[in-house]
Amino acid sequence: MSTLQSALLINVVVLLTTLHADLGTKAVSRGRLLRPLIVAVIIVPVFVHTFFDNGIGLAVEICGLAAGVLFGLVAVSQIQVFREPDGQVVARAGRSYAALWTGLIVARSVFSIGATYWYESELGRFFFRHGAPPQDIASIVTNGLVFMAIAALLTRSGALKVRASGQP
């Protein structure tokens, strides 16, 4: 599977998993909160083959994590969490939540396509100038995108759990 195909597959999995878990009014259950962790456990070993512990590779991984956490916090702010009369804590996500996630996935997909077809040389030169060996560039980009996706999913779950536990 090519790097582009991997990126697009991750994007589809993240979008479908998130929208399936959150759209509409649904109970805040253990399964709902753990599903992103299961996705992470599956995605990371399949798509991340090298972890970078220095240089531009580490910087991209950290930036991906930070962007994912930030996005996850923004996304969860679009979810209403409340307790129903029967005592069950539920969360409701609607169009703005779906639009936010869809926008992120479209942007990630456009970046991946661009990195493959439109500005591959420029991106390669950028990473090379910042110390990345040519054979590591695809892995660095993939790691950044994977870490961003996983951090967004896990942050969304963690923040949803915190908001749900705070319901009177």
N, C-alpha and C positions, 0 to 999 in steps of 0.2 A: 504494500500500500504506500502510495507517495505521501510526502509531507502534507501536500495540499489536501489529499483525500482524508488523511488523518485529522487535520484541523477541521475540515467540514463535518466529519463524522462526530467529533467531539462537540461541535456546535449544535448539531441536531440532537444528540443525546441530552446535552445540558438543557436546551430549550424544551424539549418534550417532557423531560423529567420534571422540570420546574413548573411548567404550565399545568401538567397533569396533577401535580401535588397541590397546587395553590389556587387555581382559578375556581371561583365560586365560593360558597360557604362550606367549610370542611372542619371537622374536629381537629384539634391540635393533638395528634396521637404520637406515640412512640415511633411507629412505623413511618409516619410522615416526616418526623424529625431525623430519623436514621437513614432514610432513602438516599440523601446526598452523600452520606458517608460510604454507603455501599457503592454508589457510582464512583466515588473517589478511589475506593479500593480496587475497582475494576479498571478505571481509566489510567491511573498513574503507572502501574506496571506495564500496561500495553503500549503506552505512548511515550513514556519518559524512560529513556535508556541510559542517560548519563545525567548525574547531578553535578552542577558546577559549584565549586567551593571558593572561587576567586575570579577576579577580573570582570569583564563584561558579561560573562555567562551568569555569574552570581548576581550582578546588578540587575540583569533582565529578570531573573527569577524573583528577586525581592520586589522589583517594580510590578511584576505580574501579581504577586501575592497582595501587595498594597492596593493595587487597583481593584482586585477582586474583593477585598475586605470593604473598601469604600463603596463599591457598587452594591455589594450585599446589604450594607447598611441603608443605602438609598432605596433599594428595592423593598426591604422589609418595612420602610416607612410608608409604603403604599398599601400595606395590608392592615385592615382593621381587625383588632383582636378584642373579643368580648365574651362574657359568660352568658349563656342562654338561661332562660327561666328554670330549666331542669338541672342547672349546675354545670353543664358541660362547657368547657372553654372551646370556642371556635374562632376561626380566622376567615376573613373574607377578602379576596383579591379580585379585582375587576379589570376593566380595560386599560387603565393607566399602568397597572402592574404588568399586564401582558405586553403593552406597547413598550415599556421600559426594557423588558427582557428581550423582546423581539428586536428592538433597536440595537441592543448590545450584540446580539448574535449576528445581525446583518453587518454591523460595523466590523466585527471580528472576521466574518466571512470575506468581506470586501478587502480587508487588510491581507488575509491569507491569499486571496486570488491575486491581489496586486503584488505581493511579495514573490509570487510565482511567475507572473506574466508581465507586469507593468514596470516594476522598479526593482527587479531581482538584482541587477548589477549594482545599483546605488546602495541597496541594503547590504549587499555583500561587501562593498567597499567600506561602508560605515563600520561594520563589525570588524573587518580586517584592520582598519586604522585604529580600532580600539582594542587590538590584541587578540582577536578571535582567529584561530586557525580556520582556514576555509572549510575543512571537513566538519567543524563544530557548529557552523552557522545555522544550519537547519535545526539541529538539536536545541540550540539556544532559543531560537524563535518558538519552536514547539513547546519547550519548557515554560517560557513566559506565558504563552496562551493557555496551556494546561493549568498552570498554577493559578492564573487569573480565574479560570472557570471554576476550579475546585474551591478556591478561597471564597468566591461569590456564593457558591452553594452552601458551604459550611457556615459562613457568616450569616446567611439568611436563616439557616436552621437554628444556630445559636441564639441569634437575636429574637427569633420567633419564640423560642423556648423561654427566654428571659421575659418577654412581653406577656406570654401566656401565664407564667408563674406569678406575675404581678397583678393578675385579675382578682378583684375582690369576690 
